[in-house]
Amino acid sequence: MLRVVTLALLLWLAPVGTLVAQEPAEQGKQYFMTNGCYGCHTVGRMGTPIGPDLSRVGAKYSIAYLQRWLRDPAEQRPSAHMPALELSDAQVTALAAYLSTLR
């Protein structure tokens, strides 16, 4: 009984964010920041305008296209200057989800 009460108390006191998994788009935003995508791209006022501005990329391209692009940019457009990224399937899914929200 004491274990049940202790567990219930810990769950009640735990921050909500630790109990709920992040949405893919929020994870994608974090990947965008931690992988340095803003070093070549802008979103709003953040970033460096070396590559295309991605502020409205979600309005231009489908999430499926964004996933294909992230997996292999050169396959989508051979003349692209975007480097091939070493991303897991989960990272591609999350980044595409984030980019698709940019409208």
C-alpha positions in Angstrom: 0.0 0.0 0.0 2.8 2.4 0.9 4.4 1.8 -2.6 1.1 2.7 -4.3 0.8 5.9 -2.3 4.4 6.8 -2.9 4.0 6.2 -6.7 0.9 8.3 -6.8 2.5 11.1 -4.9 5.6 11.0 -7.2 3.3 11.1 -10.3 1.3 14.0 -8.9 4.4 16.0 -8.1 6.3 15.3 -11.3 6.3 18.1 -13.9 3.8 17.5 -16.7 6.4 17.7 -19.4 8.2 14.7 -18.1 5.1 12.5 -18.4 3.9 13.5 -21.8 5.9 12.6 -24.9 6.9 15.6 -27.2 5.0 16.1 -30.4 7.0 15.3 -33.5 7.0 18.9 -34.7 8.4 20.0 -31.4 11.1 17.4 -31.6 11.8 18.5 -35.2 12.2 22.1 -34.0 14.8 20.9 -31.5 16.6 18.9 -34.2 16.6 22.0 -36.4 18.4 23.9 -33.7 20.7 21.2 -32.4 21.8 20.1 -35.9 22.7 23.6 -36.9 20.1 24.0 -39.7 19.8 27.6 -38.8 23.5 28.0 -39.8 22.3 28.0 -43.5 18.6 28.6 -43.3 16.4 31.3 -41.8 13.0 30.8 -40.2 11.5 34.1 -39.4 14.2 36.3 -38.0 16.4 33.4 -36.8 19.2 31.9 -38.8 21.6 32.7 -41.6 20.4 33.4 -45.2 23.0 31.2 -47.0 20.3 28.7 -48.1 16.6 29.2 -48.8 14.4 30.9 -46.2 12.2 28.1 -44.7 9.7 30.3 -43.1 6.9 29.2 -45.4 8.2 25.8 -46.6 5.3 23.9 -45.2 2.9 25.9 -47.4 4.9 25.0 -50.5 5.7 21.3 -50.0 3.9 18.3 -48.6 5.3 16.5 -45.6 6.1 13.4 -47.8 8.2 15.6 -50.1 10.0 17.1 -47.1 10.8 13.7 -45.8 12.2 12.6 -49.2 14.2 15.8 -49.4 15.7 15.3 -45.9 16.6 11.7 -46.7 18.4 12.6 -50.0 18.4 16.1 -51.3 20.4 15.3 -54.4 17.9 12.7 -55.4 15.1 15.3 -55.3 17.2 17.9 -57.1 20.7 17.0 -58.4 21.8 20.6 -58.6 20.9 21.2 -54.9 23.6 22.6 -52.6 22.1 20.9 -49.6 24.5 18.3 -48.1 23.3 14.8 -47.5 22.3 14.5 -43.8 22.8 11.5 -41.6 19.5 11.4 -39.9 17.5 8.5 -38.4 14.0 7.8 -39.7 12.7 9.3 -36.5 14.7 12.5 -37.0 13.5 12.8 -40.6 9.9 12.3 -39.5 10.2 14.9 -36.8 12.0 17.5 -38.9 9.5 17.1 -41.7 6.7 17.5 -39.2 8.3 20.7 -37.9 9.0 22.1 -41.4 5.4 21.3 -42.5 4.1 23.7 -39.7 6.0 26.6 -41.2 3.4 28.4 -43.2 
